[in-house]
Amino acid sequence: MAAVTGTAVVFVHGFLSSPAVWSRFADLLRADEDLPDVEPYPFGYESPLVRVHPLRRAPTIDVVADSLRTYLAHDLADSARLVLVSHSQGGLVIQRALARMLAENSDELARIRLVVMYACPNAGSDLGLPVRRLLLGGNPQEAELRPFHTAVLDAQRVVLHRLVAVPDPPVRLLVYAGESDRVVTPVSARSVWPEAGVVPGDHSTVIQPDSPRHRSYVVLRHALLALRAADGAGAPAGPGRPPPPAPADGSGELVDLLLAVPGMYDPAFRQQVYAMLPPAVQAQLPRNPVVRVELIGLTRVLVAYRHLGAGRALGAAVTALVPEHPALDNLLDRLAALDVPPGG
């Protein structure tokens, strides 16, 4: 096994699929001159339609999650940083693996820096459910793809509350829905996650980028560049794309300042604020019933779009709704500081 000195991007496929589905992503990453230290590693597992061999069975998601953990621990033992990217059911596999690491307080988490999930059935998929129950009732993987499966929700809750909705999260988790996906609807894919967006494609084409400009690849690329910047590796700011975001240090303090603004706990008030932001920023804003979780995601979006003056735009929006309030004194300075690039 060759040592990996940079970032290993581990791709996890979905139900009835295989590692080959990631070939376009892998080719784009290898050709990307701005990411010379990034190497793709497709992770495979068995996901058969039916299993007729008397001595074999389809592995459960728990078993696949443990297999992924073994792969990361041994096959990629020399990797300095790990990025996990999934499609569909692969996102459930990653969440299950993360939940188990958290339950064990495992050191494995230290290397995982970023998770990106495309079209993950976070709230399940009901497409063709009666037929699936009839024909695939014995498939343990299909069972967990049904809406609101208990094990899926339990793992999601652990990851959300112990890994994502914490001050300065050690792992950044991004989720993307396919805008024309009927298999996993955008509502299911985005679910409760604070950093959620939508990219072009249906359930299959959402992970088949046809060029480096395809949004499915662009969002992953930006996240990888941001990771390099956060680790001090630097990232060139080539033309035609926003500069990579710096880490949102002190985001918990900024969230506290935002929550001190009268009305910020009211979803309708926040919606009025968001409506005054640049359209590109609005498109990436998280929505979450837990206001602190939503605002933590908001701070990351503001940093990612500092080139549009997103921090100052938010300050102007809040000022327009709550003019001359004492809570704005420190908040406006902090928001303006977000628009200043590192070292600027």
Residue frames relative to the residue before (quaternion, step in Angstrom):
aa qw qx qy qz dx dy dz
M 1.0000 0.0000 0.0000 0.0000 0.00 0.00 0.00
A 0.3631 -0.7384 0.5285 0.2089 3.58 -0.81 1.02
A 0.4865 -0.6620 0.4840 0.3012 3.54 -1.04 0.79
V 0.2529 -0.7439 0.6015 0.1447 3.54 -1.10 0.72
T 0.2005 -0.8256 0.5197 0.0902 3.57 -0.58 1.10
G 0.7307 0.4034 -0.2380 0.4967 3.59 1.18 -0.35
T 0.7475 -0.3370 0.3037 0.4852 3.51 -0.83 -1.09
A 0.2120 -0.7571 0.6075 0.1131 3.55 -0.85 1.01
V 0.1627 -0.7715 0.6103 0.0770 3.57 -0.73 1.10
V 0.1428 -0.8144 0.5616 0.0318 3.56 -0.41 1.28
F 0.1778 -0.7990 0.5711 0.0611 3.55 -0.60 1.20
V 0.1123 -0.7987 0.5910 0.0142 3.57 -0.80 1.09
H 0.3065 -0.7913 0.5065 0.1529 3.59 -0.50 1.20
G 0.5321 -0.6599 0.4517 0.2781 3.52 -1.34 0.13
F 0.7988 -0.2989 0.2439 0.4615 3.53 -1.37 -0.37
L 0.8499 0.0678 -0.1020 0.5125 3.58 -0.99 0.98
S 0.5732 0.5919 -0.3704 0.4289 3.58 1.16 0.51
S 0.2735 -0.7478 0.5803 0.1711 3.57 -1.30 -0.25
P 0.6929 -0.4772 0.3242 0.4324 3.61 -1.22 0.23
A 0.5572 0.6390 -0.3888 0.3606 3.61 1.14 -0.53
V 0.5631 0.6285 -0.3841 0.3747 3.59 1.16 -0.50
W 0.6859 0.4945 -0.2737 0.4583 3.59 1.22 -0.42
S 0.3456 0.7902 -0.4706 0.1864 3.61 1.22 0.06
R 0.6622 0.5044 -0.3273 0.4471 3.62 0.95 -0.77
F 0.6307 0.5153 -0.3320 0.4759 3.56 0.98 -0.79
A 0.6636 0.5155 -0.3111 0.4441 3.57 0.88 -0.94
D 0.6561 0.5115 -0.3130 0.4581 3.59 0.93 -0.88
L 0.6631 0.5058 -0.3088 0.4573 3.59 0.94 -0.86
L 0.6505 0.5105 -0.3240 0.4597 3.59 0.96 -0.79
R 0.6713 0.5006 -0.3054 0.4533 3.58 0.90 -0.88
A 0.7085 0.4522 -0.2583 0.4762 3.60 1.09 -0.65
D 0.5571 0.6359 -0.3819 0.3733 3.60 1.23 -0.23
E 0.3276 -0.7901 0.4893 0.1706 3.57 -0.36 1.24
D 0.6484 0.5205 -0.3230 0.4520 3.60 1.19 -0.43
L 0.7340 0.3419 -0.2112 0.5474 3.58 1.30 -0.13
P 0.0579 0.8575 -0.5096 0.0397 3.61 0.74 1.00
D 0.7147 0.4474 -0.2523 0.4747 3.59 1.15 -0.53
V 0.5726 0.5793 -0.3771 0.4408 3.58 1.27 0.26
E 0.0307 -0.8019 0.5963 -0.0210 3.56 -0.87 0.99
P 0.3447 -0.7544 0.5199 0.2044 3.62 -0.80 0.98
Y 0.0514 -0.7793 0.6246 0.0014 3.55 -1.11 0.80
P 0.1840 -0.7909 0.5730 0.1111 3.64 -0.19 1.18
F 0.2101 -0.7674 0.5982 0.0954 3.55 -0.85 1.04
G 0.1465 -0.8221 0.5479 0.0494 3.56 -0.81 1.02
Y 0.0223 0.7677 -0.6404 0.0059 3.53 -1.25 0.53
E 0.5821 -0.5972 0.4188 0.3593 3.57 -1.20 0.41
S 0.0955 0.7711 -0.6242 0.0815 3.53 -0.94 0.95
P 0.0425 0.8494 -0.5226 0.0596 3.58 0.49 1.21
L 0.5783 -0.5705 0.4541 0.3659 3.54 -1.23 0.50
V 0.7669 -0.0655 0.0629 0.6353 3.55 0.95 -0.96
R 0.2289 -0.7506 0.6019 0.1481 3.56 -1.24 0.38
V 0.0810 -0.8322 0.5485 0.0026 3.56 -0.44 1.25
H 0.5142 0.6341 -0.4307 0.3847 3.60 1.20 -0.25
P 0.4456 -0.7348 0.4353 0.2684 3.62 -0.65 1.03
L 0.7334 0.4102 -0.2349 0.4885 3.59 1.16 -0.45
R 0.7011 0.4135 -0.2672 0.5158 3.58 1.25 0.18
R 0.0842 -0.7756 0.6224 0.0635 3.53 -1.23 0.45
A 0.5469 -0.5742 0.4820 0.3727 3.56 -1.25 0.36
P 0.4417 -0.7086 0.4718 0.2833 3.62 -0.78 0.91
T 0.4681 -0.6455 0.5227 0.3017 3.56 -1.13 0.63
I 0.6488 -0.4979 0.3843 0.4283 3.57 -1.25 0.21
D 0.5910 0.5595 -0.3664 0.4511 3.60 1.09 -0.62
V 0.6706 0.4905 -0.2976 0.4703 3.57 0.92 -0.91
V 0.6504 0.5040 -0.3202 0.4695 3.59 0.95 -0.84
A 0.6265 0.5349 -0.3372 0.4558 3.59 1.02 -0.77
D 0.6599 0.4869 -0.3072 0.4828 3.59 0.99 -0.78
S 0.6167 0.5331 -0.3388 0.4697 3.57 1.10 -0.67
L 0.6308 0.5197 -0.3288 0.4732 3.58 1.02 -0.79
R 0.6450 0.5173 -0.3248 0.4592 3.59 0.93 -0.83
T 0.6456 0.5093 -0.3209 0.4699 3.58 0.99 -0.78
Y 0.6272 0.5393 -0.3208 0.4614 3.58 1.02 -0.84
L 0.6815 0.4823 -0.2950 0.4646 3.59 0.86 -0.92
A 0.6957 0.5017 -0.2737 0.4352 3.56 0.95 -0.91
H 0.7981 0.3034 -0.1402 0.5013 3.58 1.01 -0.76
D 0.7144 0.4317 -0.2742 0.4777 3.61 0.67 -0.99
L 0.7832 0.2402 -0.1225 0.5603 3.58 1.07 -0.73
A 0.1720 0.8366 -0.5022 0.1351 3.57 1.11 0.70
D 0.7257 0.4386 -0.2440 0.4707 3.60 1.09 -0.64
S 0.4776 0.6764 -0.4405 0.3468 3.58 1.22 0.07
A 0.4116 -0.7217 0.5020 0.2401 3.57 -0.85 0.97
R 0.7973 0.0779 -0.0071 0.5985 3.57 1.01 -0.87
L 0.1756 -0.7767 0.5988 0.0861 3.53 -1.09 0.78
V 0.0757 -0.7498 0.6565 0.0321 3.52 -1.08 0.87
L 0.1707 -0.7969 0.5753 0.0703 3.58 -0.76 1.05
V 0.0413 -0.7938 0.6059 -0.0322 3.56 -0.76 1.13
S 0.0422 -0.8397 0.5410 -0.0224 3.57 -0.75 1.00
H 0.1984 -0.7200 0.6449 0.1623 3.48 -1.40 0.30
S 0.8694 0.0052 -0.0172 0.4938 3.54 -1.04 0.92
Q 0.8505 0.0240 0.0111 0.5254 3.60 -0.76 -1.06
G 0.5469 0.6311 -0.3965 0.3813 3.60 1.13 -0.53
G 0.6116 0.5528 -0.3481 0.4464 3.58 1.14 -0.59
L 0.6324 0.5132 -0.3283 0.4785 3.57 1.09 -0.69
V 0.6089 0.5450 -0.3440 0.4625 3.57 1.09 -0.72
I 0.6729 0.4910 -0.2981 0.4662 3.58 0.88 -0.94
Q 0.6573 0.5069 -0.3235 0.4542 3.60 0.88 -0.86
R 0.6423 0.5168 -0.3264 0.4624 3.59 0.99 -0.80
A 0.6480 0.5104 -0.3168 0.4683 3.59 0.99 -0.83
L 0.6599 0.5032 -0.3106 0.4636 3.60 0.94 -0.86
A 0.6448 0.5262 -0.3247 0.4493 3.57 0.95 -0.87
R 0.6626 0.4938 -0.3095 0.4704 3.59 0.98 -0.77
M 0.6184 0.5272 -0.3436 0.4708 3.58 1.04 -0.70
L 0.6610 0.5076 -0.3042 0.4615 3.56 0.96 -0.88
A 0.6455 0.5305 -0.3217 0.4453 3.57 0.96 -0.84
E 0.7364 0.3976 -0.2110 0.5050 3.57 1.11 -0.72
N 0.3398 -0.7354 0.4989 0.3079 3.59 1.28 -0.14
S 0.1636 0.8505 -0.4805 0.1378 3.51 1.06 0.87
D 0.4973 -0.6468 0.5000 0.2904 3.55 -1.15 0.72
E 0.4680 0.6970 -0.4356 0.3248 3.60 1.24 -0.27
L 0.6191 0.5894 -0.3422 0.3902 3.57 1.07 -0.74
A 0.5577 0.6556 -0.3900 0.3272 3.59 1.09 -0.60
R 0.7199 0.4435 -0.2578 0.4676 3.60 1.05 -0.69
I 0.6228 0.5453 -0.3491 0.4392 3.60 1.18 -0.44
R 0.0964 -0.8456 0.5250 -0.0005 3.57 -0.50 1.20
L 0.8122 0.0939 0.0022 0.5758 3.58 1.11 -0.61
V 0.0576 -0.7567 0.6505 0.0314 3.54 -1.14 0.80
V 0.0315 -0.7783 0.6270 -0.0065 3.57 -0.90 0.98
M 0.0701 -0.8136 0.5771 -0.0049 3.57 -0.67 1.12
Y 0.1482 -0.7749 0.6110 0.0654 3.56 -0.85 1.04
A 0.8703 -0.0308 0.0084 0.4914 3.57 -0.96 0.98
C 0.2538 0.7755 -0.5347 0.2198 3.57 0.92 0.90
P 0.3836 -0.7373 0.5043 0.2344 3.63 -0.80 0.92
N 0.0582 -0.8511 0.5218 0.0089 3.56 0.56 1.19
A 0.7537 0.2458 -0.1692 0.5856 3.56 1.18 -0.55
G 0.6457 -0.5527 0.3033 0.4309 3.58 1.22 0.47
S 0.2973 -0.7148 0.6010 0.1987 3.52 -1.40 0.03
D 0.1767 -0.8074 0.5557 0.0895 3.57 -0.82 1.00
L 0.3774 0.7344 -0.4894 0.2807 3.60 1.23 0.21
G 0.8537 0.0127 -0.0477 0.5184 3.58 -0.73 1.09
L 0.2043 0.8430 -0.4845 0.1134 3.57 1.19 0.48
P 0.6580 0.5002 -0.3501 0.4408 3.68 0.81 -0.77
V 0.6601 0.4937 -0.3069 0.4758 3.59 0.99 -0.83
R 0.6390 0.5296 -0.3283 0.4511 3.55 0.98 -0.80
R 0.6431 0.5163 -0.3275 0.4611 3.57 0.96 -0.83
L 0.6762 0.5082 -0.2918 0.4465 3.56 0.99 -0.86
L 0.7917 0.3542 -0.1667 0.4690 3.56 0.80 -1.05
L 0.8000 0.2638 -0.1176 0.5259 3.59 1.07 -0.71
G 0.2305 0.8333 -0.4812 0.1447 3.56 1.20 0.44
G 0.7198 0.4352 -0.2599 0.4743 3.58 1.11 -0.52
N 0.5378 0.6231 -0.4096 0.3934 3.59 1.26 0.02
P 0.3584 -0.7781 0.4668 0.2195 3.63 -0.40 1.14
Q 0.6205 0.5323 -0.3574 0.4516 3.59 1.11 -0.49
E 0.6496 0.5212 -0.3213 0.4508 3.58 0.92 -0.87
A 0.6080 0.5839 -0.3562 0.4032 3.59 1.01 -0.76
E 0.7157 0.4455 -0.2614 0.4701 3.58 0.99 -0.78
L 0.5827 0.5617 -0.3778 0.4497 3.57 1.27 -0.01
R 0.5207 0.6315 -0.4211 0.3909 3.58 1.25 -0.12
P 0.6626 -0.5483 0.3252 0.3932 3.58 -1.11 0.60
F 0.8873 0.0425 -0.0445 0.4571 3.51 -1.16 0.88
H 0.1525 0.7869 -0.5715 0.1760 3.56 0.85 1.03
T 0.5564 -0.6673 0.3841 0.3124 3.58 -0.80 1.03
A 0.6813 0.4911 -0.3033 0.4501 3.59 0.84 -0.93
V 0.6216 0.5356 -0.3331 0.4645 3.57 1.08 -0.72
L 0.6944 0.4734 -0.2764 0.4662 3.58 0.85 -0.96
D 0.6237 0.5394 -0.3445 0.4487 3.60 1.03 -0.71
A 0.6713 0.4808 -0.2990 0.4782 3.60 0.91 -0.90
Q 0.6275 0.5434 -0.3249 0.4531 3.56 1.02 -0.83
R 0.6583 0.5175 -0.3071 0.4523 3.57 0.93 -0.90
V 0.6521 0.5139 -0.3179 0.4578 3.59 0.94 -0.85
V 0.6836 0.4835 -0.2920 0.4622 3.58 0.83 -0.97
L 0.6588 0.5235 -0.3171 0.4375 3.58 0.91 -0.89
H 0.7828 0.3841 -0.1959 0.4487 3.57 0.70 -1.07
R 0.7612 0.3743 -0.2168 0.4832 3.60 1.08 -0.52
L 0.7749 0.3300 -0.1763 0.5095 3.58 1.18 -0.39
V 0.7681 0.3710 -0.1849 0.4881 3.59 1.00 -0.79
A 0.7776 0.3272 -0.1649 0.5110 3.59 0.74 -1.08
V 0.4724 0.6175 -0.4751 0.4121 3.55 0.77 1.10
P 0.6072 -0.5417 0.4044 0.4176 3.62 -1.13 0.40
D 0.8465 -0.0084 -0.0392 0.5309 3.56 -0.94 0.97
P 0.0920 -0.8439 0.5263 0.0494 3.63 0.57 1.11
P 0.4553 -0.7018 0.4737 0.2753 3.62 -0.89 0.86
V 0.7544 0.2445 -0.1393 0.5931 3.57 1.22 -0.53
R 0.2626 -0.7420 0.5934 0.1686 3.57 -0.85 0.94
L 0.0987 -0.8050 0.5847 0.0185 3.58 -0.80 1.02
L 0.0603 -0.7994 0.5970 -0.0291 3.56 -0.68 1.20
V 0.0685 -0.7913 0.6061 0.0427 3.60 -0.97 0.79
Y 0.0788 -0.7966 0.5993 0.0074 3.54 -1.07 0.85
A 0.2470 -0.7489 0.6016 0.1273 3.52 -1.04 0.90
G 0.4431 -0.6451 0.5440 0.3026 3.55 -1.27 0.44
E 0.4740 -0.7239 0.4147 0.2818 3.58 -0.67 1.05
S 0.7680 0.2773 -0.1856 0.5467 3.63 1.15 -0.41
D 0.3651 0.7569 -0.4637 0.2806 3.58 1.21 0.50
R 0.1516 -0.7869 0.5937 0.0733 3.58 -0.78 1.08
V 0.5712 0.5919 -0.3831 0.4203 3.58 1.22 -0.36
V 0.7582 0.0376 -0.0047 0.6510 3.56 0.95 -0.97
T 0.3062 -0.7878 0.5063 0.1712 3.56 -0.28 1.23
P 0.6427 -0.5257 0.3780 0.4095 3.60 -1.15 0.42
V 0.6072 0.5539 -0.3600 0.4415 3.60 1.06 -0.67
S 0.6818 0.4730 -0.2844 0.4802 3.58 0.95 -0.86
A 0.6762 0.5084 -0.3036 0.4383 3.57 0.89 -0.91
R 0.7174 0.4388 -0.2591 0.4750 3.59 0.88 -0.91
S 0.0105 -0.8681 0.4961 0.0120 3.56 1.10 -0.79
V 0.8072 -0.2857 0.2225 0.4662 3.59 -0.88 -0.99
W 0.4830 0.7132 -0.4229 0.2814 3.59 1.23 -0.14
P 0.4828 -0.7130 0.4266 0.2767 3.61 -0.82 0.94
E 0.7527 0.2920 -0.1938 0.5573 3.62 1.02 -0.69
A 0.2352 0.7814 -0.5269 0.2376 3.53 0.10 1.34
G 0.0185 0.8004 -0.5980 0.0368 3.55 -1.07 0.78
V 0.3907 -0.6864 0.5628 0.2440 3.53 -1.38 -0.11
V 0.0774 -0.7839 0.6156 0.0249 3.56 -1.00 0.88
P 0.6359 -0.5538 0.3626 0.3968 3.62 -1.15 0.46
G 0.6367 0.5696 -0.4013 0.3304 3.54 -1.23 0.55
D 0.4318 -0.6380 0.5586 0.3074 3.50 -1.36 0.26
H 0.7931 -0.3349 0.1814 0.4753 3.58 -1.21 -0.19
S 0.7140 0.4227 -0.2567 0.4955 3.59 1.06 -0.64
T 0.7438 0.4459 -0.2466 0.4325 3.58 0.75 -1.05
V 0.4907 0.6698 -0.4366 0.3463 3.59 1.21 -0.24
I 0.7561 0.2850 -0.1940 0.5562 3.62 1.17 -0.41
Q 0.5822 0.5382 -0.3992 0.4605 3.56 1.10 0.72
P 0.0210 -0.8308 0.5561 -0.0041 3.61 0.54 1.09
D 0.2861 -0.7919 0.5202 0.1425 3.56 -0.84 0.99
S 0.7835 0.0850 -0.0801 0.6103 3.60 1.28 0.05
P 0.6448 -0.5152 0.3760 0.4213 3.60 -1.23 0.23
R 0.6559 0.5174 -0.3134 0.4514 3.60 1.23 -0.31
H 0.4565 0.6646 -0.4687 0.3609 3.58 1.25 -0.05
R 0.5373 -0.6849 0.3832 0.3089 3.57 -0.77 1.05
S 0.5862 0.5774 -0.3856 0.4175 3.60 1.05 -0.61
Y 0.6913 0.4359 -0.2746 0.5066 3.57 1.06 -0.75
V 0.6215 0.5727 -0.3454 0.4079 3.58 0.98 -0.84
V 0.6762 0.4925 -0.3212 0.4439 3.61 0.85 -0.87
L 0.6414 0.4956 -0.3289 0.4846 3.59 1.04 -0.70
R 0.6384 0.5415 -0.3207 0.4431 3.56 0.95 -0.89
H 0.6673 0.4967 -0.3069 0.4625 3.58 0.86 -0.92
A 0.6520 0.5126 -0.3196 0.4582 3.58 0.97 -0.81
L 0.6525 0.5012 -0.3142 0.4736 3.60 1.03 -0.74
L 0.6390 0.5075 -0.3245 0.4783 3.58 1.01 -0.75
A 0.6307 0.5267 -0.3268 0.4668 3.56 1.05 -0.76
L 0.6322 0.5302 -0.3268 0.4607 3.58 1.04 -0.77
R 0.6371 0.5126 -0.3250 0.4750 3.58 0.99 -0.81
A 0.6590 0.5078 -0.3158 0.4562 3.58 0.92 -0.88
A 0.6529 0.5241 -0.3138 0.4479 3.57 0.98 -0.84
D 0.7166 0.4240 -0.2456 0.4964 3.56 1.10 -0.66
G 0.5617 -0.6410 0.3720 0.3677 3.56 1.29 0.16
A 0.4535 0.6964 -0.4546 0.3205 3.58 1.23 0.25
G 0.4053 -0.7109 0.4805 0.3154 3.58 1.21 -0.41
A 0.0055 -0.7839 0.6209 -0.0031 3.53 -1.19 0.52
P 0.4269 -0.7120 0.4903 0.2652 3.57 -0.64 1.06
A 0.3446 -0.7697 0.5106 0.1673 3.55 -0.98 0.87
G 0.0852 -0.8670 0.4888 0.0456 3.56 0.84 0.96
P 0.6480 -0.5519 0.3547 0.3869 3.59 -1.20 0.41
G 0.7992 0.3717 -0.2333 0.4107 3.50 -1.27 0.44
R 0.7549 0.2752 -0.2174 0.5542 3.59 1.19 0.21
P 0.5550 -0.6053 0.4334 0.3711 3.59 -1.08 0.51
P 0.5736 -0.5704 0.4429 0.3866 3.58 -1.12 0.55
P 0.5569 -0.6087 0.4268 0.3705 3.60 -1.04 0.64
P 0.4942 -0.6787 0.4518 0.3018 3.58 -0.97 0.79
A 0.4023 -0.6621 0.5738 0.2656 3.51 -1.23 0.60
P 0.6296 -0.5292 0.3766 0.4263 3.58 -1.15 0.34
A 0.4310 -0.7045 0.5042 0.2525 3.56 -1.05 0.78
D 0.0474 -0.8215 0.5682 -0.0089 3.58 0.50 1.21
G 0.8153 0.2176 -0.1676 0.5097 3.55 -0.96 0.80
S 0.2856 0.7871 -0.5097 0.1976 3.58 1.16 0.40
G 0.6020 0.5701 -0.3666 0.4222 3.60 1.06 -0.62
E 0.6470 0.5065 -0.3148 0.4751 3.57 1.03 -0.80
L 0.6485 0.5145 -0.3193 0.4613 3.59 0.96 -0.84
V 0.6286 0.5258 -0.3346 0.4653 3.58 1.01 -0.78
D 0.6296 0.5290 -0.3368 0.4586 3.59 1.00 -0.78
L 0.6490 0.5110 -0.3162 0.4665 3.59 1.00 -0.80
L 0.6429 0.5141 -0.3205 0.4687 3.58 1.03 -0.77
L 0.6790 0.4986 -0.2945 0.4513 3.56 0.96 -0.85
A 0.5989 0.5599 -0.3618 0.4438 3.59 1.22 -0.32
V 0.5494 0.5975 -0.3995 0.4261 3.60 1.25 -0.22
P 0.4834 -0.6760 0.4619 0.3097 3.63 -0.72 0.97
G 0.7943 0.3000 -0.2396 0.4709 3.54 -0.92 0.97
M 0.5111 0.6887 -0.4181 0.2996 3.60 1.19 -0.36
Y 0.6278 0.5291 -0.3520 0.4494 3.61 1.12 -0.43
D 0.6106 0.5578 -0.3369 0.4500 3.59 1.27 -0.32
P 0.4398 -0.7121 0.4721 0.2767 3.66 -0.59 1.06
A 0.6335 0.5342 -0.3393 0.4452 3.61 1.03 -0.73
F 0.6278 0.5214 -0.3307 0.4740 3.58 1.05 -0.75
R 0.6641 0.4976 -0.3140 0.4612 3.58 0.87 -0.92
Q 0.6261 0.5394 -0.3406 0.4485 3.57 1.03 -0.74
Q 0.6247 0.5242 -0.3328 0.4735 3.60 1.06 -0.73
V 0.6392 0.5186 -0.3211 0.4684 3.56 1.02 -0.82
Y 0.6859 0.5016 -0.2913 0.4394 3.57 0.80 -1.03
A 0.6233 0.5723 -0.3434 0.4075 3.58 1.06 -0.73
M 0.6702 0.4923 -0.2939 0.4713 3.61 1.21 -0.38
L 0.5623 0.6080 -0.3866 0.4058 3.60 1.26 -0.06
P 0.6579 -0.4936 0.3706 0.4315 3.62 -1.21 0.35
P 0.6101 -0.5960 0.3702 0.3680 3.63 -0.95 0.79
A 0.6410 0.5320 -0.3372 0.4386 3.60 0.96 -0.81
V 0.6465 0.4982 -0.3141 0.4850 3.57 1.11 -0.69
Q 0.6340 0.5481 -0.3294 0.4349 3.57 0.94 -0.89
A 0.6547 0.5491 -0.3186 0.4104 3.58 0.97 -0.86
Q 0.7445 0.4003 -0.2174 0.4880 3.60 1.14 -0.54
L 0.4627 0.7091 -0.4451 0.2914 3.59 1.22 -0.09
P 0.4205 -0.7021 0.5140 0.2570 3.59 -0.97 0.82
R 0.1627 -0.7360 0.6418 0.1411 3.52 -1.30 0.35
N 0.1326 0.7906 -0.5827 0.1338 3.56 -0.79 1.00
P 0.4983 -0.6679 0.4561 0.3124 3.60 -0.93 0.79
V 0.6469 0.4450 -0.3111 0.5355 3.58 1.24 -0.35
V 0.3920 -0.7752 0.4362 0.2348 3.57 -0.25 1.26
R 0.6481 0.5156 -0.3441 0.4425 3.63 0.90 -0.76
V 0.6301 0.5203 -0.3358 0.4685 3.59 0.99 -0.76
E 0.6493 0.5178 -0.3189 0.4567 3.58 0.96 -0.87
L 0.7013 0.4739 -0.2784 0.4540 3.58 0.89 -0.89
I 0.5729 0.5495 -0.3841 0.4715 3.59 1.13 -0.50
G 0.6550 0.4897 -0.3067 0.4868 3.58 0.98 -0.83
L 0.6152 0.5595 -0.3435 0.4364 3.58 1.03 -0.76
T 0.6515 0.5251 -0.3351 0.4331 3.61 0.88 -0.85
R 0.6427 0.5156 -0.3268 0.4630 3.58 1.03 -0.73
V 0.6400 0.5134 -0.3282 0.4682 3.58 1.00 -0.77
L 0.6296 0.5419 -0.3357 0.4441 3.59 0.98 -0.80
V 0.6631 0.4891 -0.3039 0.4783 3.58 0.97 -0.84
A 0.6533 0.5272 -0.3168 0.4414 3.59 0.95 -0.87
Y 0.7723 0.2933 -0.1580 0.5409 3.59 1.09 -0.65
R 0.1782 0.8055 -0.5393 0.1687 3.57 1.04 0.78
H 0.5991 0.5844 -0.3642 0.4085 3.60 1.13 -0.61
L 0.6796 0.4397 -0.2850 0.5135 3.58 1.27 -0.32
G 0.4867 -0.6642 0.4324 0.3675 3.57 1.26 0.06
A 0.1578 0.8469 -0.4970 0.1044 3.56 1.13 0.72
G 0.6324 0.5422 -0.3424 0.4346 3.60 1.01 -0.75
R 0.6857 0.4625 -0.2838 0.4853 3.56 0.86 -0.95
A 0.6127 0.5515 -0.3533 0.4423 3.60 1.05 -0.69
L 0.6489 0.4936 -0.3221 0.4812 3.57 1.00 -0.77
G 0.6319 0.5369 -0.3290 0.4519 3.57 1.00 -0.79
A 0.6563 0.5045 -0.3052 0.4707 3.57 0.97 -0.83
A 0.6425 0.5292 -0.3238 0.4498 3.58 1.02 -0.81
V 0.6706 0.4864 -0.2987 0.4738 3.57 0.91 -0.92
T 0.6432 0.5314 -0.3225 0.4471 3.58 0.99 -0.85
A 0.6394 0.5368 -0.3279 0.4421 3.57 1.01 -0.78
L 0.7266 0.4265 -0.2405 0.4820 3.58 1.05 -0.74
V 0.7883 0.1430 -0.0695 0.5944 3.59 1.09 -0.70
P 0.0331 -0.8513 0.5233 0.0204 3.62 0.54 1.10
E 0.8741 0.1242 -0.0968 0.4596 3.52 -1.26 0.74
H 0.3971 0.6949 -0.5118 0.3123 3.59 1.03 0.64
P 0.5748 -0.6249 0.3999 0.3453 3.63 -0.94 0.81
A 0.6001 0.5898 -0.3649 0.3985 3.59 1.09 -0.63
L 0.6281 0.5670 -0.3367 0.4132 3.61 1.21 -0.42
D 0.4850 0.7126 -0.4313 0.2664 3.61 1.14 -0.52
N 0.7701 0.3187 -0.1786 0.5229 3.59 0.70 -1.05
L 0.6018 0.6025 -0.3590 0.3821 3.57 1.06 -0.74
L 0.6769 0.5095 -0.3133 0.4291 3.61 0.81 -0.93
D 0.6363 0.5176 -0.3298 0.4674 3.59 1.03 -0.73
R 0.6647 0.5026 -0.3082 0.4589 3.56 0.93 -0.85
L 0.6614 0.5015 -0.3139 0.4609 3.57 0.96 -0.83
A 0.6411 0.5150 -0.3288 0.4643 3.60 0.98 -0.76
A 0.6333 0.5480 -0.3291 0.4363 3.59 1.05 -0.76
L 0.5868 0.5889 -0.3751 0.4100 3.59 1.12 -0.55
D 0.6692 0.5210 -0.3013 0.4357 3.59 1.11 -0.61
V 0.5966 0.5584 -0.3620 0.4486 3.59 1.29 -0.14
P 0.3807 -0.7381 0.4983 0.2489 3.63 -0.58 1.04
P 0.6517 -0.5186 0.3649 0.4160 3.60 -1.15 0.51
G 0.8095 0.2060 -0.1793 0.5198 3.57 -0.82 1.00
G 0.5612 0.6292 -0.3802 0.3803 3.60 1.29 -0.06
